[in-house]
Amino acid sequence: MPISRDARPTRFADLLGQELVRDTLQRALASGKPGQAYLLHGPRGTGKTSTARLLARALCCESPTTKGGFEPCGACAACLAIQNEQATDVLEMDAASNRGIDDIRSLRDSVRYPPVQLKRRITIIDEVHMLTVDAFNALLKTLEEPPAHATFILATTELHRVPVTIRSRCQILPFSLLSKEVIAEKLDRLVASAGKQATPDALALIAEHAAGGMRDAESLLESLLARSDTLTLDIVRTDLGLPEASRLTELFAALANGDSTAAYTHLRSGTADVVLAELLRMTRRELELQPSPVLGRLLEVLLEASILQRAAPDPWIPLEVACWKLAATQQGTPKRAAPKPTEALPLTVVEVAPKAATPPQPEVPVVELQPFIEKDVRKAWAETAKRIGRSNPLLGQLLREAELYTADGSLLTVRCRLKLHVEKLQGKQLQAKILELMDELTQGSWQLLAIHQPNLPKRPATNALSGEASSTAAAVFGTQNV
């Protein structure tokens, strides 16, 4: 049996990290007046579905125990039937795949009839926020006037998508993310029950990587135990795609100091997305301990790199761009890494006078409203839009509306208000034509990355389109963009 199934709580005492939910349910069950509708909400992997099944057992248990808190016995016919998923009076529905009004009507019709096997007829609806508007309206009528033998248990990860009318008919129970200590403690018990071994630091890393979700931690532990009977820190780091701890620490220090040379030295190790996620986690942790503008800027640049990484042709490119941005925004002369042989980075030669001949200059804070782009590159982009517009006015207008956001190294980053424009710029033929003209005009070698930014200010209309072309553009891109 998979660890995730074997590790499901069978008693309220096994419900770790959710003391508020556990105490509320036990008090209601002990009083003999449980609610007829519950709404469990919280992050994924924190125990909502397991709690719903546990609550179903507790409601139908024939001989529960009340000493030290209400608990189902786990041995009666009702408990065994629900545990083995053989109870006909417990209906569990996934709203992600059964979200229509017909599904809710069928459920409503079945709820009318009294239970056949158990004390109550229980309906569990997982991911309830996925129901359609009509389905919610049909469910609302049943929740307003439920049969006395019926209990509804709804679960969702997105409470804001559940209508207020539904929420007002339910007892809402919030689930929170679990601490690393709670996760690591349970993982230790699971490893022992499996007859295997794991070092404390390996379990601590798994718990930290799970980010508060017990299910993610259990799934990762299961995959690791399938490869090795003894888990060590090195095995876990290798499986997660993490570099050595010392390299990651040095990379973080180099980025915080704006030292691009040192950052490049430690950059390409592990997996790009995992390294970026770890850098974000380290930055947030340091900001909590000691807030500073430098760490705030680092967090901002890393978040931007995380967004760009989803569309970048090479996942390491956004991290390389982040190195240069952080180096450029540090006070004083930035430290720059030597260009690689395969890169076509612009080289600027600056003559530096001796220190004795240079009078001291007062430090002036740099306020960068948007990334700096060479004037020649902007001119080349405008000329490219002009040339493409001669043969295809629609594409020319598209390039004029797009904003050349950054030109770092050999990567051109373009921001568009409409997702349709991003898809057009990702086309191979148009992208090849743009890069061919940019390479010719700047004597360089470029790559193009288009990103979607809906809140980009609208650019003023141009007169570059003829009347016929404007009509066609309105039909293709929408009148608001022509």
N, C-alpha and C positions, 0 to 999 in steps of 0.2 A: 504494500500500500504506500502511495506517495506520502512524503513527510507532511505536506500541506493538509492532507486529509486526516492523517493520524494525529496531527497537532491541534485539531479543532477542539475548542473547549467543550466539555461535556457537563460542566457544573459552572455556576456563577463564580465560584472561587477561582476558576481557571481563566476568567475574563480579565486579562492583565491590562493595566494602564487606563481602564475605563471605570474608575470607582464611582463616579456620579451616576452613570447608567446602571451599574450593578446594584447600587444601594436603592435607587429609585424603583427598579423592577422588583427587587426582593421585598421592599416595604409594601408595594401594591399587592403582590401575590400573598404575602402573609396576612394582609387585612381582609383577603377574600373579595376585594372589589377592584380587580384589574380593569384597565381601560378596554374599550372596544376597538380603538384604532391607535396605532403607534407609528410615528415617523422617525426613522433612524437616519441621521445624516452625518457626514464627515468624510475625510479623505479616504481614498481607496486603500484596501489592505489593512484596515484598522479593526475589523471584526464585526461589521454590521450584519452581514448575512449569517454568520455563525451565531450571533446573538439572537437573530430572528428565529433560527431553528431551535436554539436553547429555550427561548421563551415559549415556543410552541410545545415543547416537551413539558415545561413547567406548568403550563395551563391545563394540560391533559393528563398529567401524572396521577396515578391512582393512589399512591402512598408516598407523598412528598415528606421530606424532613424539614423541620423548622428550627432545630437546634443550631445556633450560630448563624442563622440566616436561611431563608427559604431555598431549598434545593430539590430538584427532581431526583427520584430514587435511582433511575437508570436501569431498573431490573423488571419493572412491570411490563405488561403487554403493550401499553400505550407508548412508553418510553422506547421500547425495543422496535416497535413498528415505525415510529418517527425516525429513530436513529438509522434504521435500515432502509428508509425511504419506501416503506410499504404501507403507509397510512393513507387510506382513501379520503379521509376528511381533512388532510393537509394539502392544499394546492399551492405550489410554488411556481410563479410565472415571471419570466424575464421580459420586462417591458421594452427592451431594446429590439426584440424580435417579434413581440406580440403587442403592438402599440396602437392598434386601431380600435374603432368603436365596436366592431363586431366581437373582438376578443373580450372587451369589458362587458358587453351584453351577455355573452355566454357565461362569464364569471358571475355576473349578477343573478342569472337564472339558477346557477348551481348553488349559490349561497342561500337561496330561499329555503331549500330543503334542510331538515334537521340532520345532525350527524348520524352516521350509521355505525361507526366503529369506536369513536372517541367521545369525550365529553362535549367538545366544541368543534365547530368547523372553522378552520384557520386558513387564511389566505395571505401568502407572502408575495409581494410584488417588488422585485429587485429593479434598480435603475428606473424608478417610477417617473422621473423627470422626462423620460423619452416618450411618454404617452402623448397622443395628439390632443388638440383642444377639445374635439368632440368626445374623445375617450375620457378625458378629465371630467367633462360635464356629466357623462353617464356614471362615472365612479362617484361623483359628488352626491348624486341622489341616493346611492346605496349607503354612503357614509353618514348622510343626514338621518336616515331612518334604518339602521341596520337591524337584522333579526337578533334576538337576544342570545342565540347560540353562536353568533358569528364574531370573529375577531380578525381585524385587518392589521398587517404589519408591513409597512412600506419602508423601503430603503433607497437612498439616493446619495450621490456624491455632489450634486448641484442643487442645494436647497432653494436658491433664488429662482430656479426654473419650475418649481412646484407652485401652482396658483395659491394665492392667499386663502381662497375658499376651502381648498383641500387641507391646508395647514391648520386652519382654525378648527377643524373637526378631529384633529389628531393630538396625541401627547407627543411632543417633540423631544427627542433624546439626542444630544450632540455627542459625537465621537471625536476624539482628538488624536493627533499624532503621538506615537509612543516614544519614550526616551530611549537613548542608546543603551542605557544600563538594563532596562526592562527587556529589550530585544536580545541583548547578549546573554542575559540570564536564561531566557527560554531556549536559545540556540544551544547553550551548554547542556541543558537537560535533553534536548533532542539528539545531540551527538552521543551522549552517554547511553540513551535508550537504543540507539542504532549500533552500539558496540564498537564505536570508533572514537578517535581522539582529535582534539583541536586545541591549539594554543590560545590563551586568553587574548593576545593581541590580534590573532587572526579573526576571532569572533567579534572583537571590537570593531575591526575594519569592516566586516560584513554588516554589522549593525549600523555603522555610520553611513555606509553606502546605501542602505535601504531607505534612508531619509524619513524615518518614522513609520514605515509600513511593515507590519509583521509578515504579511504574505510575500512581499518581495524578498525579505530576509530568508524566509523558509525556502522559497524557490531557488535562491542563489545557493543556500547551504546544500540543498538536494543535488544540484548540478555539480558542486564541488566534491561532495562525498562520493559521487559516481566515478570520479577520476582518481581519488586518493583516499586511503583509510586514515591518514593523519594529515590534518590541515595545519599549515604553517603560514606565517605572514607573507613569505615570498610566493607561495602557491596562490594565495588569494590575490595578491597584487598582480601577478602575471595573468590570472584569469580575468581580472577586471580591466586589464590594459593600462595599469598604472606604472609609471616609472619608479625607480627607487626613491625612498622618502627623502634622502639627502639631495637628490637632483631636483625633486619637486620643490623643496624648501629653497634651494639656491635659485631656481627659476622664479619663484614668487618674489624673493628679495631683489633680484635683478630687475624685474618689471616694476616693483615699487620704487626703485631708485632711478628708473629711466635708463638703465644700462643695457642698451640693445645688444652690444657685443656679448656680454655674459648671458643674456637671455637666449640669443641664437645658439650659444654653446649647449645649453641644456634643453632646448625647445623640442627637438624631434626625438622624443622617447615616449614609449607607451602608445596609446591611441588618442588621436586629436580631440575627439569629443569628450573622452573621459578626463584628459588632462585639463581641458577648459572647465569642465564641471568641478574638478578638484580646486582649481585656481579660484573659481567663484566662491566655493565653500570656504576656502582659507581666507579670502578677502572679507567675507561677511563676518567670520569669526573674529578677525583682527579688528574690524570696525566696531564690533560689540565691546571689545576689550578696551580699545583706545581709538576713538573717532578722530579722523584727520582729513584735511582736504586732499592730500595725496592718495590716501586709500579710497576716498570717494571717487576721485578721478579714475583710479584703477578699476573700481567696480563698474563705472560707467562704460569704460572702453571694453572691458570683458563682456558686459551684457550686449554691447553692439556687435562684438565678435561672435557671440552665441547666435544672434539673429542672422548674421551673414553666413555663418557656417552651414546653415541648412541649404543654401543655394549655391555655395561656392564649388567650383569644379574640383578643388583640392581642399580638404578640410583644414589643412595647416595654413592656408593663405590668410584667413582672418586673424589667426594668432600672430603671424608675421607682421601683418598690418598693425596690430595692436602694439607690438614691440616698437615700431617706428613712431606711432602716435604718442606713446608714453615718453619716449626719448625726446620728442620735439616739444613737449609741454613742460618739461622739467626746467627749473630756473638754472641759469648759467648755460654754458656750452654743452649741448647734448652729445653723448657718446654714441657714435654710429658704428654699426658693424660693416665690415668689408663686404661689398657685393659678391655674390657667388658667380662663378664663370657662366652659368646658364641664365643669369638674370641680366636684364638690360636696365639698370638703374642709372638715373642721371648723376653725373659726377660734377661737383662744383668745387673749384679750386679757390681758396681764400688765402690771401697773403696776410699773415699775422705779424704785426709790429712787435718789437720787444716790449716787455712789460714796463720797463723804466720809462719808455717814451709815450706810454699810453696813460693819460690822466684817468684817475678813478671816476667811474660813472655811477650815478645813483641807480639802484635797482628799481625797475619799473615792472609792476605786475602785468602779465600778459593775459588778456581776456580774448579768448578765441571763440568768436561767434559761430564760425563754421570752418571746416578743414581748409587749409591753404592749398590752392592749386595754381601751378605756374600759368602765367598769362598766355604763353604760347600754346599750352594744352587747351585752354579755354577757346582760344582763337581757332585751333584745329578742330575742336568739336563743333563750333558754329559753322565752319567751312564744310565739314562733313555733312551736317544737316542740310546746308544749302545745296551741295552737289547732289545728294540723294533726292532732295526735293525737286530738282529739275526733271528727273525722270519719273518720280513717283511723289506727287504732292502730299499724299496722305502720310507716307512714311516720313517725309520731311517735316510735316507738322508734328508728328509723334516725337521726333528727336528734339524739336524746338520746345515742346512742352515738358520733356524729361529734363531733370536737373542733374548736371554733372556734379556729384557730391564729393568724391575723393579721387585722387590720382596718386596713389601710394605705390612706389616701386614700379611694377609693370601691370598693376590692376586698376582699371577704371570702374568706379562704382557709380551707378546711375539710379536715381530715385524717381518713381512714377506714382502719380495719384491713383491711377486705375490699374487693377490687376490685369486687365486685357492688354495694356501697354507693356507690362512686364512679360507676358507670354509672347507678344510680338518680338520684343528685343531678345528673347531667348531662342528665337528661330535661327537655325544654323546659317541659312542663306543671308539673311539681313545682318546677322552678327559678323559673318565673314566679310561682307562688304564694308561695314563700319570699321572693323579692325584694319582692313586693307588701306582704307583712306587715312585713318589715324596714324598707322605706321609710316605711310608715305609723307604725311604732313609734318610729323614730329621726328622723323628719322629714328624711331624707337620700335619696340616690340611690346604690344599691349594684349591684355585680356579684359573681357567685359563682364561685369556682374550687375544685373538689374534687380532692384529690390522694391517691394511694394510699401508705400507709405501714404495711407489714405488722407492724413491731415496735412499733406503738402499744400502750401498756398497756391491758389489758382493763378496761372500766368495770364497776362493780358493777351487778347486775341491779336493775331498778326494778319497782314494783308497778303500773305504769300499764296493763299489758295484762291483759285478762281471760283466763280459762282457755281459752276457744275461740280468742281472738286469739293466745294464746301457742302453741297447737298449730299454727295457720296460719303464724305467724312461724317456728316450727321447721322447717316444711316448705319455706319460701321461703328463709330466710337461714341455716339450720343451727342445730342445738341449742346450739352454743357461743356464739351471739350473742343468744339470747333470755333 
